[in-house]
Amino acid sequence: MTTNFDIIVIGAGPAGTIAACKLMQEGFTVKILEKMEFPRFVIGESLLPHCMDYLDELGLLKCIEDLKFQVKSGACFYQNEKICDFRFDKQFTEPSWKYTYQVKRADFDLALAKETEKKGADLEFNAEVLKVTTSPTIQTLQYRDVDQAEHTLTCRYVVDASGYGRVLPRMFDLEVPVPSPPRSAIFSHLDDSNRTEIAGNNIFVHSFNNNTSWIWCIPFSDGTCSVGVVGNTDFVNECAENNGQKYKDLVSSFPGLHDRFVKTEYKFDPRMVTNYSVSVKQLYGEGYILCGNSTEFLDPIFSSGVTLAVSSGYKAANIVAEHLKGNAVNFEDYSIELQKGIEVFRSYVDGWYDGSLQNIFFSENTNEDFKKQICSVLAGYIWDETNPFVRKHTTILKTLNHVVTM
């Protein structure tokens, strides 16, 4: 039976466009179905250096560089008047990118989508997937277009990169809860005309409420910034009451930023993302594979979302390409590899909230070599098994925390 396309990708975010570009690079025809109209707002604005590897390899870096986003050369953590800086030019992993970008996702995602379309993808916005039927050889998708007309397409394989829409996880009942407590975020974009040279171009993070809450500041190149508060859902709901008054109070008194936001303009009313952590029973099945936030979303603390999205999109596309070429593959290898990276980040997320990671960050006794190894993790190089802070992630933070707090 002749199919309309080799692969249909659900979602035109970073995971979907990376997957599409990799598949086209391997010689396959790709259709992308995106429910929204771009540009559209989405959170997740601070990239990690490892993203640059994928963008560069697939010829997507120039379209991002052309937008003149804010260069991000590191991350700064703040607690009780103590500052811990990580500079991406001081990493363990080599070769590695020494910088990345802080991006407005509406512009970033649109640029990737347009460039992917230029490379040959058939991209359709305002296309809502209604039903997916899979089999060993032919996959059938029904969708509704912008005019509410319904269409049916066939393909050899489906890549679900639908992000928070989680099309196949919902459709195939794949979602499972995660063990971490339910957390939420409230955020806005602000005028940042009081930004000082001292503040620099890095993401700035401050923890409070006994490590259960934290606040971020992400500077953009257009003189604005993203500021958000993360914490347990009840606390964030309190922050959102009365048009976000408690959130605004926290922003105006943001420690370490020297009254940067005492008097500032909010570009839009505070928005919330609630109970964001979620996982799935499986990452693949008959005729389909999941990537990006369709697989699992941990926590925004280390800006891992886009990095996991693009890396999973690339890895998913790679194994699908080999499978469609007739080569013997084991899709469980994809699950195992992706889960390894997720579990590394999970160890650091857990260490952040239980306080052990902050003890390491703000200790005067932390070895510089250890800091470089941690920096490579924070830069997204979570599959580098030569790094002890990757290879031994389940135990090394606990051990080091014990040492520095003795």
N, C-alpha and C positions, 0 to 999 in steps of 0.2 A: 504494500500500500504506500502511495506517495504521501509525504507529509508536507505541511505548509513551510515548516522550518525545522532545522536540526534541533535547536534548543529554544524554549521559551523561558525568559527570565521574568519573574514577578517582582517588580520593584525597580526603580531607577535611582536609588540612593547609591552611596559609595560601594556597597557590596555588590549590587546588581551591575553597575557599570564596569567595575573591575572584572567580575565574572564574564560579562559580555565581551569585553576587550580581549581577555585571555582566550576565550573560545573562538573568537574571530581570528585571533593570531594563529590558532591551530587549524584554521580553514573551514570553520563551521558557520552556517547561517543562523542568525539570532534575531528573535523578536522580543522586545521588552514591553511589558504591560505595566503601566504606572497609574495607580488610582487617582493621584492628585494632579494638579496643574502646577508646573514649575514656572518661576521660582516659588518656593513655599518655605515657611519658617520651620526649623527643627532645631532641637538642642544638640549639643555635642560639638563644641566649637574649638576645642584645643586638640590639635593633632599631636602625634608622637613621631619621632624621627623615623621609625621603622616603616611608617606609611610611605615615606619618600622612595624607598626601594621599589615598591610595587608601582607607584606612579611613574617612576623613571623607566622601569623595564617595559611598561606597556605604552610608552609614548604619551602619557597624560600630564607630565610635569609642566610642560611649557604653558599649557592653557591655565594652569593654576598660578604659575609665576607671573603671567601677564596681568593678573588681577591685583598684584602688589599688596598681598595680604601682610599682616603684621608678622615679622619674623619672630619665631620663638626659639630662644637659645638655651632655655632651661626652665626650672620650676623652683619656686620659693615657698617654703613652709614656715609658718610663724606660730609660736606658742609661748605665752607668758614672757613676753619681751625677748624671747630667743628666736633666732632666725637660722634656718638650715637651707642653704642654696645647693641645688644640683645643676651643674653646667654640662650640657650635652657634648662639649668638647673635651670632657674629662670622663671618658667611659672605659669600661673593660673590653667590650666587644669590638673587634676590628675585622673587616672595615665596617664602619657604621656612619650614618649621617649625623652631623654635629649640630643640626638645626632642623626646624620644621616651621609650621605656620599656625597662627591663631586665625580662624576663618569664620566669617558669617556663612552659615551653612546654606542659606538660600542661594548665595552666589557660588559657593564651592560646588554644591550638588548640581546646579544648573550648568556650570562650566564642564563638569565631567560628563553630564548627560549629552550636551551638545557635541562634545568631542567624540564621544562614543558613537553618536549618530553619524558624524562625519566619517568615522572609520567603517561604517557599513551596517550598523544595527538598525533594524526597523523599530523605531521607538514611538509608542502611542501613549499620550497622556490622557487623563480622564477615562481610563479603562479599568473598570472594576471586575475582578475575577469572581464569577458566580459559582462555578463548579469545575472540579478537576477530576478526571477519571484516568486511572493509570493502569498499565499492563506491562508485560515484559518488553514489548517492542514499540507500541504506539500510545502516546498520551494525548488526551483530548481536553481542551479547555474551553469553557463557555465564559464570555465576558460581555459587559454592557459598555457601550461607548458614550461619548459626550452627549449624543443626541438620544440616548436611552434605547438605541437599537441594540439587539443582542446578536452576537456572532459566535461561531464555533471554529476553533483552530486545532490542528493536530501537529505534533512534533515527536521527536525521538526521545527527548528528555526535558524535564522541568527543573529549573533552579529557582527555589523560593528565596528571594532576597527582600521580602516585603517588610522587614523591620518590625516596628511596633504593631503594624497591621497583622502580622503573623498569620498569613492566609492559610497555608497548609497545616500548621500546628492547630489552628482552630477547626479547620474543616475535617482533619483526620483525627481529632481528639488526642493530640500529642503533648499538650501542655501539662507540666507538673510544677508544683510549688518548689521554692528553694528554701534551704534551712535558715537563711539569714532573716533577721527581724524585718518586718515591712518598713521601708523607708520611702521618703518622698522628697521632692525639691520644689522650691519656689524661686523665680528668677525674673529678671528684666534686663533690658539694655539701657545704659545711662550715658549722659554726657560726661566725658572724661577730660574736660578742658583743664582741670586742676592736676592732671598727671604730672609727676615730677620725674626728673632724670634718674633720681634714686630708685623710683618705682620700677624703672626698666620696662622690658618688653615681655617679661615672663609671666606665667600664670602665678597667682599669689593665693595661698590657701592658709586659713586660720581655723584651728579646731577649738571647740568650747563645749560646755555642758558635759564635762568629764569624758571627752572624746566621742560622745554620741552625736554631736552636731558639728558642722563646719561650714565655712563660707568661702566662696571663690571669687576671684576677680580676674577676668580675661580681657586684656587690652586689645583693641582693634586698631587698624591703621588709619581709620577715618575719624579718629578723635572720640570715639565712643568705646564702651566696654560692656562686657557681660558680667553681671554680679548675681550670684545665686546662693541660697541657703539650703543645706541638706540636713535632714535629721529624721527621727522617727515620725511616722505619719501624724500622730496627734500633735506633736510640736509644730510641724509644718502647717497643719490646719490652723493652729493658733496664729502663726505668722501671717496667714492669708486673710484673717478676719479684718473687718473694717477697711476694705480695699488695701490690704497688705500693710497695715500700719506697723505691726511688730517687725515685719521684714524690713520696712524702710528705716525703722529705728536701729536695727542691727547694721544696716548698710551705712548709715550716717556715722556710726561709731566703730566702723570696721577697724580693728586693732592693726597697728603697723603701717597704715596708709596715710597717717598724718592729716586727718580731717579732709581727705580727698573728696568725700561725698556728702559733706555736711549740707551744702546747698548745691543741688544738681537737678538736672531735668531727666525725668523718666521717659524713655522713648515709647513705651507702651505699658499698660497696666500689668502688674505682676501676674505671672502665669504659673501654673502648677503641673508637675508630673507626679502622679501618685503610685505608690506600690510598684515601682518599676522593675524590680528583680523577678525574673521568670526563667524557666528552663523547659526542656522537652525530653520525652522518653527516648527518642532516637533522632539521628541527624540525617537519615536517608531511608528510602524504602523503594518499592518497585516503581522505577521510572522517575524518581524525584530525589533531590538532595536539598538540604537547608544550609543557608549561610547567613552571616550578619546577625542582626538582632532577632532573626527568626530562630536562631539556635539557643542563645542564652544572653541575657544582659545582667552583668554583675552589679556595678556601682560606678558612679561618675568620678570617684575620688582621684583616680590616676589617669583619667582621660583615655581609658582603654577602649571605649566603644568603637570609634572609627577604625582604630588599628585592628581590632578583632574582626570588624566588618570587612575591611579590604583584604586582610590576610585569609580569612575564611572564604571570601569570594574567589580569590586566586586559587586556593587549594582545592575548593570544590570544583571549579572549572577545569583544573588540571586533571583530576581523576575522572571526571565525566568525559573529557576529551580522549583520554587513554581508553576508556571503556568503549566509546563510540567508534574508535579506530579498530576495535576488535582485539585489543590487547588484554591480557588477563590482569584484572585488578581486584583488590579486596576493599570494598567501600568501608569496612571497619577500620582500615588504616587511616582513612580521613577522620573518622570519629576519634580514634586514639590520639592522633597528632593534634587535632584542634583542642581536644579536652586537656591535653598536656599544657598548652598555653593558657587556657582558661583557668586551670588549677593553679598555675604559677601566680597569675593575677589575684586569684581568690585568696591565696595565702597572704598576700600583701594587703588586700582589702580587710581581711580578718585582723591582721596585725595592726592596721590603722585604728580600727574600732575598739580593739581590746587594749590599746595603748602601748603595746610592745614596740611597734614601729616608731612611734613618737619618741619613746625612750632612746631608741637607737639614733634617730635623726638629731635629737637635741643633746646627746651626750657629748661631753668634752673628750671622751676616751675612744670615740669611733675611729678606727684605722682608715687612712686615706684610700688604701687599696680596697677595703670593704665598701667604702663610699662609691668608688668607681664601679664596682660590681653591681651595687644597688642601682646606680645611675643607669646602667645598661638595661636593667629590668624596667625602670621608669621610662626609658626611651623606647620600649616596646620589643626589645630583643629577647623574647621569652622562650624561644626555642634554641637558644645557644647553650648547649649542654656543657660547654667548657667553662661556663660561669658557675661557680659554686652556689651563688644565690639564685640560680635557676635549677641546677641539678639537685640541690638539697633544700628546696624551698619549704618543704613541710616541717623541717626541723631547725634550719639555720637561724631563722629570726628568733625563735624561742631561746636558742643557745646564746646568741649574741646579746639578746635582751638581758639574760641572766648575768652575763659577764659585765655589761656596762652599768648595771644597777647594783652590783656588789658593793 
